[in-house]
Amino acid sequence: MTSDATADRIDPEHFRSVLGRHPTGVVVVTSLDEAGRPIGMTVGSFTSVSLDPPLVAFLPQRGSRTWAGIRARGSFCVNVLGAHQESVCRRMATADPGSKFDGVGWRPSAITGMPVIEDSVAVIDCTVDAVHAAGDHDIVVGAVEQLDTGAAAVPLVFYRGGYGSFVPTSLAAVDEDLLGQLRLVDRLRGELDRLAARLDTECTLVSLVRDQLILTASAGPARDSAASTRVGQRVPFLPPLGGVFAAWGGRARFDAWIAGLEPDDGADEVTSCRELAGRIRERGYVVALGHGATAHLESVSVEVPVRVPGHTPPPLHAAIAGVRSAYNPATLDATATYEFAYVSAPIFGEAGDVVLALSLYGPGEPVTGAAIEAYGREVTAMAAALSEGLAV
Ligand SMILES: Cc1cc2nc3c(=O)[nH]c(=O)nc-3n(C[C@H](O)[C@H](O)[C@H](O)COP(=O)(O)O)c2cc1C
């Protein structure tokens, strides 16, 4: 409850100083003035409000000229700023309304046509849904018309009157297992780079963290990945993926591997997985064939990732099942040609357990069975050398 007495008791400087202890992300709320020129203001009071219906809100000062323009237009676009956009943030907070967009690239949003600022990390296109008075500010509730992620950058953060960016200490805090893997990968980084340069092909390291396979390092030219790097991609540890860990990981690992199979996968799938693990051990490495199915699996794993541990979303499960028949064929004909995706071999840690899978990717064009076997010998030798590197 606000009263004059309360207002008198709270010193504005003290209010700012205390509230400044609360860090905020920074957005620029944009719109078009009556002449169709872009307008915008820096806002720290942006928040998500409701999922159903999708609503967001921000709190402009009553006297803001930009807010007057947004109100008249009835729609606005929220641009979440990245750490690389501090100058845009300062400009949108302090410049004259007519010159805020000088030197700032933008395009109209898809639905409302409001300005989308170049290189923002997320964009939320809204129409004004409701306005509530709140002291010297208004609470503007926006109905979300469309939203999308943008630049893959860390967000800008405002704290105690200064700017910073998000630093994920949570990686250490919540994922000790992954951190251990990253330290391991770091020790092999130089060797991985040299291998990729020597073979002129993409080489990756994959870690098994609980029930997920995580691509923890990549070197060399990515041939068939839509993303600029595969690092960070995750797929569930589910046959045939992670065959290297299942084949050399002992009973418990094998059981964890097949635990995610479903009745749809077929009654004899467990038996074929057991045979599969034996075949991989015998050959010494995993062979992944089939460009189309592998690329499809990669894109599905990005679009429909595992969100709940142990629960693989059905489209992802189907995409994994889709590569099963093409991976690890019983025989390779030396002269026949194949769509060769990659070969993987185990890297063993000091205790003799499989700690990483090393993969070499093939060229875009089909290659002979003999060439795949040459890749296989190469990946096995390299993985053995890397294992020795970890033992010292
Ligand atoms: C980090 C940061 C956060 C801000 N957050 C808000 C806010 O939540 N609401 C607001 O009215 N002004 C906020 N401002 C100030 C506005 O950006 C500024 O007053 C506005 O651009 C004034 O211009 P106008 O009168 O042309 O709208 C913020 C400024 C900065 C630097």
Ligand as a Chemical Component Dictionary entry (heavy atoms), coordinates in Angstrom:
data_LIG
# 
_chem_comp.id                   LIG 
_chem_comp.type                 NON-POLYMER 
_chem_comp.pdbx_formal_charge   0 
_chem_comp.three_letter_code    LIG 
# 
loop_
_chem_comp_atom.comp_id 
_chem_comp_atom.atom_id 
_chem_comp_atom.alt_atom_id 
_chem_comp_atom.type_symbol 
_chem_comp_atom.charge 
_chem_comp_atom.model_Cartn_x 
_chem_comp_atom.model_Cartn_y 
_chem_comp_atom.model_Cartn_z 
_chem_comp_atom.pdbx_ordinal 
LIG C1  C1  C 0 19.623 -0.747 -18.069 1  
LIG C2  C2  C 0 18.471 0.205  -18.212 2  
LIG C3  C3  C 0 17.209 -0.218 -17.880 3  
LIG C4  C4  C 0 16.108 0.637  -18.005 4  
LIG N1  N1  N 0 14.881 0.189  -17.679 5  
LIG C5  C5  C 0 13.813 1.002  -17.798 6  
LIG C6  C6  C 0 12.499 0.545  -17.482 7  
LIG O1  O1  O 0 12.318 -0.590 -17.092 8  
LIG N2  N2  N 0 11.472 1.415  -17.627 9  
LIG C7  C7  C 0 11.665 2.695  -18.059 10 
LIG O2  O2  O 0 10.723 3.441  -18.158 11 
LIG N3  N3  N 0 12.907 3.146  -18.373 12 
LIG C8  C8  C 0 13.968 2.345  -18.255 13 
LIG N4  N4  N 0 15.211 2.797  -18.582 14 
LIG C9  C9  C 0 15.368 4.178  -19.035 15 
LIG C10 C10 C 0 14.858 4.361  -20.442 16 
LIG O3  O3  O 0 15.593 3.601  -21.372 17 
LIG C11 C11 C 0 14.944 5.829  -20.834 18 
LIG O4  O4  O 0 14.395 6.587  -19.816 19 
LIG C12 C12 C 0 14.178 6.076  -22.074 20 
LIG O5  O5  O 0 14.890 5.617  -23.177 21 
LIG C13 C13 C 0 13.906 7.543  -22.173 22 
LIG O6  O6  O 0 13.647 7.882  -23.492 23 
LIG P1  P1  P 0 12.208 8.284  -24.048 24 
LIG O7  O7  O 0 11.625 9.377  -23.236 25 
LIG O8  O8  O 0 12.563 8.672  -25.443 26 
LIG O9  O9  O 0 11.359 7.075  -23.982 27 
LIG C14 C14 C 0 16.308 1.968  -18.455 28 
LIG C15 C15 C 0 17.594 2.385  -18.806 29 
LIG C16 C16 C 0 18.667 1.525  -18.674 30 
LIG C17 C17 C 0 20.033 1.991  -19.046 31 
# 
loop_
_chem_comp_bond.comp_id 
_chem_comp_bond.atom_id_1 
_chem_comp_bond.atom_id_2 
_chem_comp_bond.value_order 
_chem_comp_bond.pdbx_ordinal 
LIG C1  C2  SING 1  
LIG C2  C3  SING 2  
LIG C2  C16 DOUB 3  
LIG C3  C4  DOUB 4  
LIG C4  N1  SING 5  
LIG C4  C14 SING 6  
LIG N1  C5  DOUB 7  
LIG C5  C6  SING 8  
LIG C5  C8  SING 9  
LIG C6  O1  DOUB 10 
LIG C6  N2  SING 11 
LIG N2  C7  SING 12 
LIG C7  O2  DOUB 13 
LIG C7  N3  SING 14 
LIG N3  C8  DOUB 15 
LIG C8  N4  SING 16 
LIG N4  C9  SING 17 
LIG N4  C14 SING 18 
LIG C9  C10 SING 19 
LIG C10 O3  SING 20 
LIG C10 C11 SING 21 
LIG C11 O4  SING 22 
LIG C11 C12 SING 23 
LIG C12 O5  SING 24 
LIG C12 C13 SING 25 
LIG C13 O6  SING 26 
LIG O6  P1  SING 27 
LIG P1  O7  DOUB 28 
LIG P1  O8  SING 29 
LIG P1  O9  SING 30 
LIG C14 C15 DOUB 31 
LIG C15 C16 SING 32 
LIG C16 C17 SING 33 
# 
